């Protein structure tokens, strides 16, 4: 026993003496790397958001690799921990708790579904973990979020108004609305109706329908009654597919407008309904429509040609880059400190930098900068919403989404 105590004391004493003499102890001389900073990706690999899970993961891995190649954050590497939220609140909550309590992530990123974001939000706030989301429901950023909840997508209000501007610019005078009953979809409807009517349009009907119902024939019959110029289908890809098929069978001659994450959906909508049914469907989406150095870097890192539209991937890429820069500016991975630094990354009155590696170098050197994002050159509002966004207005032609206008 005395021998063991003496040995431990000798080792500790030698280590203290080595530090005092400026010589690293053996444990440090080996160059052992500090523990990585874990970032959670809570993505939809199944359910209605399934078409976007792989896109989000690919973007997250590209951003993590870029940050690590640029020297990491606070001298530490980032490590991505991936979980499937199944586009369901219950599964999302279970996965978020594991990410926080078991994997000890410093932040949760990539939450696509508004319903999942709303379910996970109180857990993130309770645990003091930063939550970044692609969800659009207005409620996500409402209330006291303690600087922990940040949206990397448009909110429902602004998206609804963008639809109204698109329809009015296209000369549509009348419209019916088919709205799936979810927090996100509902948040877009009143702003759309108000803006469309203020611009001289008339809404003929607002018709609700529910997720998973076996048929939407009755709702479509009501929507096309009165022969509206347009139908705004506020729904996800599977429900939009059912509506579009039914409208086509009924000989509807007006125009369908839909969310980009439904009609675009990385080709899933066209695959569901066929080119003939999809032809002429309009959709809008907050997407990178302006020239962006960060977006070009993102596409190059994932091996996609210039001009490819990958909106959710670009948003996740921005989430991880912004978090890395906020940690570097804060000098900490603590949620409160990182959350307080998030606006500084993009709101500073300083030179814009689109290359994440250069932005990290500026942050370490204490040089003024602001990150110009991949998905958009956005700013943060005090509540965590993004501002300064543009919306791509697309039309499906020959099975492909063609950009026809930019709505601001």
C-alpha positions as CSV (number, residue, x, y, z in Angstrom):
1,X,0.0,0.0,0.0
2,X,2.8,2.4,0.9
3,X,4.6,1.5,-2.3
4,X,1.5,2.2,-4.4
5,X,0.9,5.6,-2.7
6,X,4.5,6.5,-3.1
7,X,4.4,5.6,-6.8
8,X,1.3,7.8,-7.4
9,X,2.8,10.7,-5.5
10,X,6.0,10.4,-7.5
11,X,4.1,10.5,-10.8
12,X,2.0,13.4,-9.8
13,X,5.0,15.3,-8.4
14,X,7.0,14.6,-11.6
15,X,4.1,15.9,-13.7
16,X,3.9,19.1,-11.6
17,X,7.6,19.6,-11.9
18,X,7.5,19.0,-15.6
19,X,4.8,21.6,-16.1
20,X,6.7,24.1,-14.0
21,X,9.8,23.6,-16.1
22,X,7.8,24.0,-19.3
23,X,8.1,20.4,-20.3
24,X,4.8,18.5,-21.1
25,X,4.1,15.4,-19.0
26,X,4.0,12.1,-20.9
27,X,0.2,12.1,-21.2
28,X,0.4,15.4,-23.1
29,X,3.6,14.6,-24.9
30,X,1.9,11.8,-26.8
31,X,-0.2,14.5,-28.5
32,X,-3.5,12.9,-27.4
33,X,-6.4,14.9,-29.0
34,X,-8.9,16.6,-26.9
35,X,-12.4,15.2,-26.9
36,X,-14.4,16.2,-30.0
37,X,-17.4,18.6,-29.9
38,X,-20.5,16.5,-30.7
39,X,-23.2,18.0,-32.9
40,X,-26.5,16.2,-33.3
41,X,-28.3,15.9,-36.6
42,X,-32.0,15.1,-36.0
43,X,-33.2,14.5,-39.6
44,X,-36.2,12.9,-41.2
45,X,-35.1,9.6,-42.8
46,X,-38.6,8.3,-42.9
47,X,-42.1,9.7,-42.8
48,X,-43.3,12.7,-44.9
49,X,-39.9,14.3,-44.6
50,X,-38.1,11.1,-45.8
51,X,-37.0,12.6,-49.2
52,X,-34.8,15.1,-47.4
53,X,-33.0,13.0,-44.7
54,X,-30.2,11.9,-46.9
55,X,-29.8,15.5,-48.3
56,X,-29.5,16.9,-44.7
57,X,-27.0,14.2,-43.6
58,X,-24.8,14.8,-46.7
59,X,-24.8,18.5,-46.1
60,X,-24.0,18.1,-42.4
61,X,-21.1,15.7,-43.0
62,X,-19.7,18.1,-45.7
63,X,-19.9,21.1,-43.2
64,X,-18.3,19.0,-40.4
65,X,-15.5,17.9,-42.7
66,X,-14.8,21.4,-43.9
67,X,-14.7,22.8,-40.3
68,X,-12.3,20.0,-39.2
69,X,-10.0,20.5,-42.2
70,X,-9.9,24.2,-41.3
71,X,-8.6,23.4,-37.7
72,X,-11.9,22.6,-35.9
73,X,-13.5,24.7,-33.2
74,X,-11.6,25.9,-30.1
75,X,-8.8,23.4,-31.0
76,X,-11.3,20.5,-31.1
77,X,-12.8,18.5,-33.9
78,X,-16.5,18.3,-34.6
79,X,-18.2,14.9,-34.5
80,X,-21.6,14.4,-36.1
81,X,-24.1,12.1,-34.3
82,X,-27.1,11.3,-36.6
83,X,-30.6,10.3,-35.5
84,X,-33.9,9.7,-37.3
85,X,-36.9,11.6,-36.1
86,X,-39.2,9.7,-38.5
87,X,-41.0,13.0,-39.1
88,X,-43.0,12.2,-35.9
89,X,-43.0,14.2,-32.7
90,X,-42.8,11.2,-30.4
91,X,-39.9,9.6,-32.2
92,X,-38.2,13.1,-32.4
93,X,-38.5,13.6,-28.7
94,X,-37.0,10.1,-27.9
95,X,-34.1,10.7,-30.3
96,X,-33.5,14.2,-29.0
97,X,-33.3,13.0,-25.4
98,X,-30.8,10.3,-26.4
99,X,-28.7,12.9,-28.3
100,X,-28.6,15.2,-25.2
101,X,-28.5,12.7,-22.3
102,X,-26.5,9.9,-23.8
103,X,-24.4,11.4,-26.7
104,X,-23.9,14.7,-24.9
105,X,-24.3,16.8,-28.0
106,X,-23.6,20.6,-27.8
107,X,-26.4,21.4,-30.3
108,X,-29.2,19.7,-32.3
109,X,-29.5,20.6,-35.9
110,X,-31.5,19.7,-39.0
111,X,-35.0,19.4,-37.5
112,X,-37.2,19.5,-40.6
113,X,-40.7,19.0,-39.4
114,X,-42.4,21.9,-37.5
115,X,-44.3,19.4,-35.3
116,X,-41.0,17.7,-34.3
117,X,-39.3,21.1,-33.7
118,X,-42.2,22.2,-31.4
119,X,-42.0,18.9,-29.5
120,X,-38.2,19.0,-29.1
121,X,-38.0,22.8,-28.3
122,X,-38.9,22.6,-24.6
123,X,-36.4,19.8,-24.0
124,X,-33.6,21.8,-25.7
125,X,-34.5,24.9,-23.6
126,X,-34.6,22.9,-20.4
127,X,-31.2,21.3,-21.1
128,X,-29.6,24.5,-22.3
129,X,-28.8,23.0,-25.8
130,X,-28.9,25.1,-29.0
131,X,-31.6,23.9,-31.4
132,X,-31.5,24.9,-35.1
133,X,-34.4,24.0,-37.3
134,X,-35.8,24.0,-40.9
135,X,-39.3,24.1,-39.6
136,X,-41.5,27.0,-40.7
137,X,-44.4,27.1,-38.1
138,X,-44.5,30.6,-36.5
139,X,-44.8,29.1,-33.0
140,X,-41.2,27.7,-33.2
141,X,-39.6,31.0,-32.5
142,X,-42.4,32.5,-30.3
143,X,-42.0,32.8,-26.5
144,X,-38.9,33.0,-24.4
145,X,-36.4,30.7,-26.1
146,X,-33.4,32.0,-24.2
147,X,-31.4,32.5,-27.4
148,X,-31.4,28.7,-27.9
149,X,-33.8,28.3,-30.9
150,X,-32.7,29.5,-34.3
151,X,-34.7,29.0,-37.6
152,X,-32.8,28.4,-40.8
153,X,-35.9,28.6,-43.0
154,X,-38.6,31.1,-43.7
155,X,-41.4,31.3,-41.2
156,X,-45.0,30.5,-42.2
157,X,-46.1,34.1,-42.3
158,X,-43.5,35.2,-44.8
159,X,-43.9,32.1,-46.9
160,X,-47.7,32.6,-47.2
161,X,-47.2,36.1,-48.3
162,X,-44.7,35.0,-50.9
163,X,-47.3,32.7,-52.4
164,X,-49.7,35.6,-52.6
165,X,-47.2,37.7,-54.4
166,X,-46.4,34.9,-56.8
167,X,-50.0,34.3,-57.7
168,X,-50.7,38.0,-58.1
169,X,-47.7,38.5,-60.4
170,X,-49.0,35.6,-62.5
171,X,-52.3,37.4,-62.9
172,X,-54.4,35.0,-60.8
173,X,-57.7,36.6,-59.6
174,X,-59.3,33.8,-57.7
175,X,-58.0,30.9,-55.6
176,X,-59.1,28.1,-53.4
177,X,-57.0,26.7,-50.5
178,X,-56.6,23.1,-49.5
179,X,-54.8,23.0,-46.2
180,X,-53.4,20.0,-44.4
181,X,-54.0,20.3,-40.6
182,X,-50.4,20.7,-39.3
183,X,-48.8,23.6,-37.4
184,X,-46.6,24.5,-40.3
185,X,-49.2,24.5,-43.1
186,X,-51.8,26.4,-41.0
187,X,-49.2,29.1,-40.2
188,X,-49.1,30.0,-44.0
189,X,-52.8,30.3,-44.7
190,X,-54.0,33.5,-43.0
191,X,-51.0,35.5,-44.3
192,X,-51.6,34.2,-47.8
193,X,-55.3,35.0,-47.7
194,X,-54.7,38.5,-46.3
195,X,-52.0,39.4,-48.8
196,X,-53.9,37.8,-51.8
197,X,-57.1,39.7,-51.0
198,X,-55.2,43.0,-50.3
199,X,-53.7,42.6,-53.8
200,X,-57.1,42.3,-55.4
201,X,-57.5,38.5,-55.4
202,X,-60.5,36.6,-54.1
203,X,-60.3,33.4,-52.1
204,X,-63.3,31.2,-53.0
205,X,-62.9,28.5,-50.3
206,X,-60.6,27.3,-47.5
207,X,-60.9,23.6,-47.2
208,X,-59.1,21.6,-44.4
209,X,-58.1,18.0,-44.7
210,X,-56.2,15.6,-42.4
211,X,-52.9,13.7,-42.6
212,X,-53.3,10.1,-43.7
213,X,-56.9,10.2,-44.8
214,X,-57.6,7.6,-47.5
215,X,-59.0,10.0,-50.1
216,X,-59.2,13.7,-50.8
217,X,-61.9,13.4,-53.5
218,X,-64.5,15.4,-51.6
219,X,-62.1,18.2,-50.7
220,X,-60.8,18.5,-54.3
221,X,-64.4,18.6,-55.6
222,X,-65.1,21.5,-53.3
223,X,-61.9,23.2,-54.2
224,X,-62.5,23.3,-58.0
225,X,-66.1,24.3,-57.6
226,X,-66.4,27.8,-59.0
227,X,-63.4,27.2,-61.3
228,X,-60.7,29.1,-59.4
229,X,-57.7,30.3,-61.4
230,X,-55.5,28.6,-58.8
231,X,-55.5,26.1,-56.0
232,X,-53.0,26.6,-53.2
233,X,-52.3,23.1,-51.8
234,X,-50.7,23.6,-48.4
235,X,-49.5,20.1,-47.8
236,X,-46.5,17.7,-48.0
237,X,-45.5,15.6,-51.0
238,X,-47.8,12.6,-50.4
239,X,-50.9,14.7,-49.9
240,X,-50.0,17.0,-52.8
241,X,-49.6,13.9,-55.0
242,X,-53.1,12.7,-54.1
243,X,-54.6,16.2,-54.7
244,X,-52.9,16.6,-58.1
245,X,-54.0,13.2,-59.4
246,X,-57.6,13.9,-58.3
247,X,-57.6,17.4,-59.9
248,X,-56.2,16.0,-63.1
249,X,-58.9,13.3,-63.2
250,X,-61.6,16.0,-62.6
251,X,-60.3,18.0,-65.6
252,X,-59.3,21.0,-63.5
253,X,-57.8,23.6,-65.9
254,X,-56.4,26.1,-63.4
255,X,-53.0,26.1,-61.8
256,X,-51.8,24.3,-58.6
257,X,-49.4,26.2,-56.4
258,X,-47.5,24.2,-53.7
259,X,-44.6,24.3,-51.3
260,X,-41.2,23.6,-52.8
261,X,-40.6,20.9,-50.3
262,X,-43.7,19.1,-51.7
263,X,-43.6,19.8,-55.4
264,X,-39.8,19.9,-55.6
265,X,-39.0,17.1,-53.1
266,X,-35.9,16.1,-55.0
267,X,-38.1,14.6,-57.8
268,X,-40.4,12.6,-55.5
269,X,-43.6,14.4,-56.6
270,X,-42.9,13.9,-60.3
271,X,-42.1,10.2,-59.6
272,X,-45.4,9.9,-57.6
273,X,-47.7,11.4,-60.2
274,X,-45.9,11.2,-63.5
275,X,-44.8,14.0,-65.8
276,X,-48.2,14.6,-67.3
277,X,-49.9,15.3,-64.0
278,X,-47.0,17.3,-62.6
279,X,-46.7,19.5,-65.7
280,X,-47.4,23.2,-64.9
281,X,-47.5,22.8,-61.1
282,X,-46.0,25.9,-59.5
283,X,-44.0,26.0,-56.3
284,X,-42.1,28.5,-54.2
285,X,-39.3,27.9,-51.7
286,X,-36.7,29.9,-49.8
287,X,-33.8,28.7,-51.9
288,X,-30.3,30.0,-52.9
289,X,-31.3,32.0,-56.0
290,X,-28.5,34.5,-55.8
291,X,-24.8,34.0,-56.5
292,X,-23.3,32.7,-53.2
293,X,-19.7,31.7,-52.5
294,X,-20.8,29.5,-49.6
295,X,-23.4,27.8,-51.8
296,X,-20.8,27.1,-54.5
297,X,-18.6,25.6,-51.8
298,X,-21.4,23.5,-50.5
299,X,-22.3,22.1,-53.9
300,X,-18.6,21.3,-54.6
301,X,-18.2,19.5,-51.3
302,X,-21.2,17.2,-52.1
303,X,-20.2,16.7,-55.7
304,X,-23.2,18.5,-57.3
305,X,-23.0,20.7,-60.4
306,X,-23.3,24.4,-60.2
307,X,-27.0,25.6,-60.2
308,X,-28.3,22.4,-58.4
309,X,-31.1,23.4,-56.0
310,X,-30.6,21.7,-52.6
311,X,-32.4,24.1,-50.2
312,X,-32.6,22.0,-47.1
313,X,-29.1,20.7,-47.4
314,X,-27.9,24.3,-47.8
315,X,-29.8,25.3,-44.7
316,X,-28.2,22.4,-42.6
317,X,-24.8,23.4,-44.0
318,X,-25.4,26.9,-42.7
319,X,-26.6,25.6,-39.4
320,X,-23.4,23.7,-38.6
321,X,-21.1,26.5,-40.0
322,X,-22.9,29.1,-38.0
323,X,-22.7,27.0,-34.8
324,X,-19.0,26.5,-35.3
325,X,-18.4,30.2,-35.8
326,X,-20.6,31.1,-32.8
327,X,-18.6,28.7,-30.6
328,X,-15.4,30.2,-31.8
329,X,-16.6,33.7,-31.1
330,X,-18.0,32.7,-27.7
331,X,-14.9,30.8,-26.7
332,X,-17.2,28.1,-25.4
333,X,-19.6,25.2,-26.3
334,X,-22.0,26.2,-23.5
335,X,-25.5,26.6,-25.0
336,X,-26.2,30.0,-23.5
337,X,-22.9,31.4,-24.6
338,X,-23.2,30.0,-28.1
339,X,-26.8,31.2,-28.4
340,X,-25.8,34.7,-27.5
341,X,-23.1,34.6,-30.2
342,X,-25.3,33.4,-33.0
343,X,-26.5,36.8,-34.2
344,X,-22.9,38.1,-34.1
345,X,-22.0,35.6,-36.8
346,X,-24.3,37.0,-39.5
347,X,-25.5,40.5,-38.2
348,X,-22.1,42.2,-37.7
349,X,-21.5,45.4,-39.6
350,X,-18.3,44.0,-41.1
351,X,-16.9,42.5,-44.3
352,X,-18.9,39.5,-45.6
353,X,-17.1,36.1,-45.9
354,X,-18.8,33.2,-47.7
355,X,-15.9,30.7,-47.3
356,X,-16.4,29.0,-43.9
357,X,-12.7,28.3,-43.5
358,X,-11.9,31.9,-44.0
359,X,-14.6,32.9,-41.6
360,X,-13.2,30.6,-38.9
361,X,-9.7,32.1,-39.5
362,X,-11.1,35.6,-39.0
363,X,-13.0,34.5,-35.8
364,X,-9.8,33.0,-34.3
365,X,-7.8,36.1,-35.3
366,X,-10.5,38.4,-33.6
367,X,-11.0,40.1,-37.0
368,X,-14.4,41.6,-37.8
369,X,-16.5,39.6,-40.3
370,X,-20.0,38.4,-41.0
371,X,-20.8,35.0,-42.5
372,X,-22.7,35.2,-45.8
373,X,-24.6,31.9,-45.9
374,X,-25.1,29.2,-48.5
375,X,-28.9,29.0,-48.4
376,X,-29.2,32.8,-48.4
377,X,-27.3,35.9,-47.3
378,X,-29.5,36.1,-44.2
379,X,-29.6,38.0,-41.0
380,X,-31.2,37.0,-37.7
381,X,-34.1,38.8,-36.1
382,X,-34.1,39.0,-32.3
383,X,-36.5,36.1,-32.0
384,X,-34.3,33.7,-34.0
385,X,-36.1,34.1,-37.3
386,X,-34.1,34.8,-40.5
387,X,-34.6,38.0,-42.5
388,X,-33.4,39.2,-45.9
389,X,-34.7,36.1,-47.6
390,X,-35.6,35.5,-51.3
391,X,-38.0,32.9,-52.7
392,X,-37.6,30.9,-55.9
393,X,-40.7,30.6,-57.9
394,X,-40.6,27.4,-60.0
395,X,-42.8,25.7,-62.6
396,X,-42.5,22.0,-63.4
397,X,-41.8,21.5,-67.1
398,X,-41.1,18.1,-68.6
399,X,-40.5,16.7,-65.2
400,X,-38.0,19.3,-64.1
401,X,-38.4,22.4,-61.8
402,X,-37.6,25.5,-63.8
403,X,-36.9,28.8,-62.0
404,X,-39.2,31.5,-63.5
405,X,-39.0,34.3,-60.9
406,X,-37.5,35.5,-57.7
407,X,-40.0,36.7,-55.0
408,X,-38.7,39.1,-52.4
